[in-house]
């Protein structure tokens, strides 16, 4: 175990040392390359802002309007049939929309039920196994000008459903309900 601790402690510092050394050996102007990359990153960040704002407003409206609660009521019979706890529904709905919103819901679930409860473990597993599909499509695809993302949306939602089912299965398998 000490070897693994040593490797994990020094992995990032070594990468931060080795990459510039390789660049120097190849004659790369490190500072100029860094500044150019930082400038491009700043331009990308500016391009992303309108997409971020629109996505955050849409999520706020979705939650504040009561649409999330209506959606939960509509799909809870399906969740009951496959033995998914209804408490996890808000997280399952929010996770494809917003990482921050999903983290807030997961935090509430863990605080309410405890980190070692089935719901706490399921929420943690879901947080680590799903992605923010709509966020990715809106922000990343929008910032680079992708307009036709129908198939990406379909596949992203299928992946979200698959990871939800898998998270429930794995959590049941590992921890029981």
Secondary structure as GFF3:
##gff-version 3
##sequence-region A 1 177
A	DSSP	alpha_helix	2	25	.	.	.	ID=ss1
A	DSSP	alpha_helix	30	64	.	.	.	ID=ss2
A	DSSP	alpha_helix	67	81	.	.	.	ID=ss3
A	DSSP	three_ten_helix	86	88	.	.	.	ID=ss4
A	DSSP	alpha_helix	89	95	.	.	.	ID=ss5
A	DSSP	alpha_helix	99	113	.	.	.	ID=ss6
A	DSSP	alpha_helix	118	129	.	.	.	ID=ss7
A	DSSP	alpha_helix	133	135	.	.	.	ID=ss8
A	DSSP	pi_helix	136	141	.	.	.	ID=ss9
A	DSSP	alpha_helix	142	144	.	.	.	ID=ss10
A	DSSP	alpha_helix	150	175	.	.	.	ID=ss11
###
